[in-house]
Amino acid sequence: MTHNVHNIIEDVFIDTNYKLSNCDVIDTVFSGSTCVSLIYTPEKVICANVGDSRAVLGRCINGEWVSHNLSRDHKPSDKDEFTRINKRGGRVEPLKEDDGEFVGPMRVWLKEDDIPGLAMSRSFGDRVAASVGVLAEPGRLY
């Protein structure tokens, strides 16, 4: 059953991105969104996310609260994300200031242009970023 739920979640994410990217009233050329979804059953929690929004579970263990990440941020600095973006013709590096100094987190850029500068490697929308490998697929589900 879990495998089917994972497939359904992935299909919903991809379909949502398609509809958003092809909507006439929302400009998704340089804009998009992150997403975190949770399905809770008595037996398990299934988490799916796109981007750098994070789901965290707080549990009280022996009277002390402990946090557990339920999702993984999708960052262009992650080896698998970095590799995909480079294979699709993108560039991953921090913002370059006027003096040539790199600052801040790794970002997704077009190979020859300093756009879009997205600091995550998965999102809904962001059509320019999608052209170089930014995905709306949730990746590994937890």
Backbone as CSV, one residue per row, in Angstrom:
resi,resn,N_x,N_y,N_z,CA_x,CA_y,CA_z,C_x,C_y,C_z
1,MET,0.819,-1.196,0.000,0.000,0.000,0.000,0.865,1.263,0.000
2,THR,1.938,1.266,0.804,2.769,2.458,0.902,3.334,2.848,-0.456
3,HIS,3.749,1.848,-1.234,4.301,2.146,-2.558,3.265,2.877,-3.415
4,ASN,2.011,2.448,-3.365,0.957,3.113,-4.127,0.741,4.545,-3.653
5,VAL,0.782,4.764,-2.346,0.612,6.112,-1.802,1.753,6.999,-2.275
6,HIS,2.969,6.485,-2.270,4.111,7.263,-2.756,3.925,7.652,-4.215
7,ASN,3.470,6.721,-5.036,3.228,7.019,-6.456,2.144,8.071,-6.625
8,ILE,1.093,7.963,-5.841,-0.005,8.932,-5.922,0.482,10.318,-5.520
9,ILE,1.253,10.410,-4.442,1.775,11.703,-3.996,2.656,12.318,-5.077
10,GLU,3.552,11.528,-5.635,4.423,12.043,-6.691,3.607,12.524,-7.888
11,ASP,2.610,11.753,-8.290,1.751,12.154,-9.409,1.019,13.468,-9.113
12,VAL,0.547,13.631,-7.879,-0.163,14.856,-7.495,0.785,16.055,-7.543
13,PHE,1.999,15.887,-7.059,2.968,16.982,-7.100,3.260,17.382,-8.549
14,ILE,3.512,16.412,-9.400,3.832,16.686,-10.801,2.641,17.342,-11.503
15,ASP,1.434,16.834,-11.251,0.237,17.405,-11.867,-0.001,18.834,-11.373
16,THR,0.208,19.077,-10.085,0.051,20.421,-9.533,1.015,21.391,-10.198
17,ASN,2.258,20.963,-10.368,3.240,21.820,-11.021,2.851,22.111,-12.470
18,TYR,2.381,21.093,-13.169,1.958,21.276,-14.560,0.833,22.312,-14.643
19,LYS,-0.165,22.160,-13.788,-1.296,23.092,-13.813,-0.862,24.497,-13.430
20,LEU,-0.021,24.616,-12.430,0.467,25.923,-12.007,1.299,26.577,-13.111
21,SER,2.179,25.817,-13.722,3.068,26.351,-14.761,2.333,26.716,-16.043
22,ASN,1.140,26.189,-16.237,0.363,26.464,-17.441,-0.873,27.311,-17.171
23,CYS,-0.905,27.941,-16.017,-2.029,28.800,-15.642,-1.804,30.196,-16.207
24,ASP,-2.819,30.728,-16.868,-2.699,32.046,-17.503,-2.703,33.210,-16.515
25,VAL,-3.213,33.014,-15.317,-3.342,34.136,-14.380,-2.236,34.179,-13.325
26,ILE,-1.353,33.197,-13.321,-0.244,33.186,-12.370,1.065,33.162,-13.153
27,ASP,1.919,34.132,-12.910,3.202,34.224,-13.606,4.227,33.371,-12.855
28,THR,4.614,32.257,-13.450,5.571,31.354,-12.811,6.921,31.336,-13.530
29,VAL,7.192,32.355,-14.325,8.471,32.393,-15.035,9.624,32.425,-14.033
30,PHE,9.566,33.338,-13.063,10.604,33.463,-12.049,10.069,33.278,-10.633
31,SER,8.882,32.739,-10.484,8.346,32.573,-9.133,7.737,31.195,-8.981
32,GLY,7.697,30.748,-7.749,7.153,29.429,-7.455,6.914,29.281,-5.973
33,SER,6.881,28.042,-5.521,6.585,27.798,-4.123,7.178,26.472,-3.663
34,THR,7.369,26.376,-2.368,7.745,25.120,-1.746,6.486,24.450,-1.216
35,CYS,6.629,23.206,-0.749,5.473,22.482,-0.233,5.926,21.367,0.699
36,VAL,5.197,21.200,1.780,5.370,20.043,2.659,3.998,19.429,2.864
37,SER,3.904,18.111,2.646,2.642,17.391,2.846,2.874,16.217,3.783
38,LEU,1.912,16.006,4.667,1.988,14.873,5.589,0.710,14.060,5.500
39,ILE,0.877,12.763,5.489,-0.252,11.850,5.619,-0.011,11.066,6.900
40,TYR,-0.943,11.189,7.813,-0.795,10.552,9.117,-1.800,9.416,9.252
41,THR,-1.310,8.247,9.593,-2.166,7.107,9.908,-1.736,6.589,11.275
42,PRO,-2.524,5.750,11.902,-2.088,5.192,13.191,-0.781,4.400,13.094
43,GLU,-0.469,3.898,11.907,0.739,3.088,11.743,1.966,3.889,11.339
44,LYS,1.784,4.990,10.588,2.949,5.716,10.077,2.591,7.119,9.654
45,VAL,3.636,7.893,9.439,3.519,9.231,8.879,4.302,9.220,7.568
46,ILE,3.664,9.659,6.496,4.343,9.778,5.206,4.495,11.267,4.925
47,CYS,5.717,11.672,4.651,6.020,13.075,4.404,6.579,13.227,3.000
48,ALA,6.087,14.212,2.285,6.607,14.559,0.957,6.820,16.060,0.922
49,ASN,7.952,16.470,0.339,8.198,17.904,0.246,8.913,18.251,-1.045
50,VAL,8.767,19.503,-1.416,9.469,20.097,-2.548,10.044,21.407,-2.038
51,GLY,11.349,21.576,-2.181,11.984,22.820,-1.777,12.616,22.741,-0.410
52,ASP,12.670,23.886,0.252,13.357,23.943,1.532,12.434,24.248,2.706
53,SER,11.155,23.935,2.561,10.251,23.949,3.705,10.391,22.607,4.399
54,ARG,10.406,22.609,5.703,10.721,21.399,6.442,9.596,21.017,7.401
55,ALA,9.351,19.706,7.479,8.432,19.158,8.468,9.269,18.600,9.623
56,VAL,8.863,18.952,10.843,9.569,18.505,12.039,8.549,17.929,13.000
57,LEU,8.880,16.782,13.576,8.027,16.135,14.573,8.653,16.330,15.939
58,GLY,7.870,16.816,16.891,8.326,16.918,18.272,7.795,15.741,19.069
59,ARG,8.687,15.082,19.788,8.291,13.931,20.612,8.815,14.129,22.021
60,CYS,8.001,13.767,22.979,8.417,13.817,24.372,8.955,12.434,24.749
61,ILE,10.249,12.368,25.028,10.903,11.111,25.390,11.479,11.276,26.787
62,ASN,10.960,10.468,27.721,11.401,10.540,29.128,11.322,11.961,29.676
63,GLY,10.228,12.661,29.344,10.005,14.002,29.864,10.763,15.105,29.156
64,GLU,11.524,14.765,28.129,12.281,15.769,27.388,11.830,15.798,25.937
65,TRP,11.589,17.001,25.428,11.147,17.140,24.039,12.337,17.044,23.091
66,VAL,12.148,16.229,22.062,13.173,16.003,21.051,12.544,16.236,19.687
67,SER,13.283,16.887,18.793,12.758,17.122,17.443,13.368,16.126,16.470
68,HIS,12.556,15.730,15.483,12.985,14.814,14.430,12.567,15.404,13.091
69,ASN,13.528,15.596,12.203,13.186,16.067,10.861,12.424,14.969,10.132
70,LEU,11.314,15.343,9.514,10.538,14.396,8.717,10.780,14.591,7.227
71,SER,11.471,15.651,6.869,11.743,15.925,5.457,13.178,16.394,5.302
72,ARG,13.621,16.389,4.073,14.970,16.825,3.714,14.850,18.071,2.843
73,ASP,15.551,19.126,3.207,15.570,20.320,2.356,16.227,19.974,1.027
74,HIS,15.667,20.468,-0.051,16.241,20.252,-1.382,17.114,21.457,-1.722
75,LYS,18.405,21.277,-1.555,19.377,22.354,-1.766,20.272,22.026,-2.957
76,PRO,20.630,23.029,-3.763,21.497,22.772,-4.910,22.895,22.298,-4.515
77,SER,23.283,22.483,-3.272,24.591,22.019,-2.809,24.620,20.519,-2.536
78,ASP,23.455,19.868,-2.413,23.406,18.412,-2.217,23.949,17.731,-3.469
79,LYS,24.765,16.712,-3.283,25.459,16.083,-4.407,24.509,15.660,-5.528
80,ASP,23.415,14.973,-5.186,22.489,14.492,-6.220,21.779,15.645,-6.920
81,GLU,21.423,16.665,-6.187,20.745,17.821,-6.768,21.727,18.607,-7.658
82,PHE,22.937,18.815,-7.162,23.999,19.504,-7.902,24.267,18.809,-9.238
83,THR,24.398,17.483,-9.186,24.688,16.695,-10.391,23.570,16.823,-11.418
84,ARG,22.315,16.710,-10.976,21.181,16.810,-11.896,21.145,18.171,-12.579
85,ILE,21.326,19.226,-11.823,21.251,20.582,-12.374,22.380,20.806,-13.383
86,ASN,23.570,20.357,-13.069,24.682,20.497,-14.017,24.439,19.697,-15.289
87,LYS,23.906,18.484,-15.163,23.603,17.665,-16.348,22.548,18.311,-17.224
88,ARG,21.645,19.071,-16.620,20.582,19.733,-17.384,20.993,21.103,-17.919
89,GLY,22.261,21.457,-17.761,22.753,22.706,-18.331,22.736,23.891,-17.391
90,GLY,22.503,23.647,-16.108,22.510,24.739,-15.138,23.879,24.926,-14.517
91,ARG,23.942,25.898,-13.659,25.169,26.223,-12.934,24.796,26.369,-11.471
92,VAL,25.607,25.842,-10.576,25.349,25.929,-9.140,26.542,26.628,-8.494
93,GLU,26.275,27.802,-7.940,27.293,28.553,-7.211,26.594,29.637,-6.409
94,PRO,27.293,30.202,-5.411,26.692,31.295,-4.643,26.551,32.560,-5.493
95,LEU,25.877,33.537,-4.961,25.754,34.849,-5.590,27.133,35.492,-5.673
96,LYS,27.420,36.076,-6.819,28.701,36.768,-6.991,28.454,38.269,-6.914
97,GLU,29.124,38.919,-5.970,28.986,40.366,-5.822,29.772,41.082,-6.913
98,ASP,29.593,42.388,-7.011,30.256,43.188,-8.045,31.774,43.062,-7.999
99,ASP,32.331,42.829,-6.806,33.788,42.709,-6.685,34.283,41.289,-6.985
100,GLY,33.367,40.395,-7.406,33.732,39.023,-7.747,33.708,38.065,-6.582
101,GLU,33.426,38.557,-5.394,33.375,37.737,-4.182,32.065,36.951,-4.136
102,PHE,32.158,35.642,-3.846,30.960,34.816,-3.691,30.430,34.968,-2.273
103,VAL,29.098,35.092,-2.146,28.460,35.235,-0.835,27.185,34.400,-0.781
104,GLY,26.852,33.939,0.400,25.586,33.266,0.631,25.566,31.811,0.208
105,PRO,24.360,31.248,0.180,24.214,29.823,-0.129,24.382,29.542,-1.617
106,MET,24.583,28.274,-1.934,24.624,27.845,-3.330,23.260,28.122,-3.954
107,ARG,23.266,28.508,-5.224,22.048,28.857,-5.942,22.067,28.243,-7.336
108,VAL,20.885,28.122,-7.925,20.739,27.598,-9.286,20.695,28.774,-10.249
109,TRP,21.554,28.705,-11.282,21.638,29.740,-12.305,21.596,29.090,-13.680
110,LEU,21.209,29.856,-14.686,21.408,29.413,-16.056,22.907,29.393,-16.318
111,LYS,23.334,28.589,-17.263,24.769,28.433,-17.523,25.452,29.763,-17.820
112,GLU,24.836,30.578,-18.669,25.488,31.813,-19.126,24.863,33.090,-18.584
113,ASP,23.773,32.982,-17.816,23.096,34.170,-17.293,22.959,34.067,-15.781
114,ASP,23.014,35.193,-15.118,22.866,35.219,-13.667,21.391,35.296,-13.269
115,ILE,20.630,34.349,-13.771,19.224,34.180,-13.398,18.965,32.691,-13.259
116,PRO,18.077,32.177,-12.489,17.206,32.888,-11.564,17.810,33.118,-10.182
117,GLY,18.859,32.381,-9.793,19.452,32.559,-8.464,18.648,31.890,-7.367
118,LEU,18.012,30.781,-7.697,17.153,30.078,-6.744,17.999,29.289,-5.744
119,ALA,17.739,29.472,-4.449,18.533,28.832,-3.398,17.987,27.467,-2.993
120,MET,17.160,26.874,-3.832,16.676,25.505,-3.609,16.681,24.799,-4.957
121,SER,16.633,23.479,-4.914,16.745,22.720,-6.162,15.447,22.031,-6.568
122,ARG,14.388,22.260,-5.805,13.069,21.747,-6.172,12.030,22.784,-5.788
123,SER,11.044,22.963,-6.652,9.964,23.901,-6.361,8.826,23.695,-7.346
124,PHE,7.664,24.214,-6.979,6.556,24.326,-7.915,6.753,25.631,-8.671
125,GLY,6.473,25.620,-9.964,6.632,26.834,-10.756,8.088,27.050,-11.115
126,ASP,8.522,28.318,-11.057,9.907,28.666,-11.382,10.327,28.056,-12.715
127,ARG,9.622,28.421,-13.773,9.856,27.808,-15.087,11.275,28.005,-15.612
128,VAL,11.889,29.152,-15.358,13.267,29.351,-15.801,14.183,28.371,-15.072
129,ALA,14.011,28.227,-13.773,14.811,27.275,-13.002,14.533,25.840,-13.440
130,ALA,13.288,25.552,-13.771,12.931,24.200,-14.229,13.644,23.849,-15.531
131,SER,13.970,24.855,-16.337,14.650,24.586,-17.603,16.061,24.047,-17.405
132,VAL,16.594,24.181,-16.195,17.927,23.646,-15.894,17.897,22.637,-14.742
133,GLY,16.762,21.951,-14.586,16.726,20.810,-13.682,16.073,20.986,-12.334
134,VAL,15.523,22.157,-12.020,14.769,22.295,-10.772,13.454,21.555,-10.944
135,LEU,13.176,20.618,-10.053,12.030,19.715,-10.186,10.918,20.028,-9.201
136,ALA,9.725,19.561,-9.536,8.592,19.621,-8.610,8.301,18.245,-8.034
137,GLU,9.156,17.284,-8.300,8.977,15.946,-7.734,9.451,15.952,-6.285
138,PRO,8.739,15.233,-5.410,9.103,15.282,-3.996,10.388,14.561,-3.631
139,GLY,10.984,13.800,-4.520,12.186,13.062,-4.133,11.826,11.890,-3.246
140,ARG,12.764,11.476,-2.428,12.519,10.336,-1.531,11.477,10.726,-0.497
141,LEU,10.471,9.882,-0.365,9.426,10.129,0.631,9.807,9.437,1.932
142,TYR,9.448,10.077,3.042,9.809,9.566,4.362,8.631,8.912,5.024
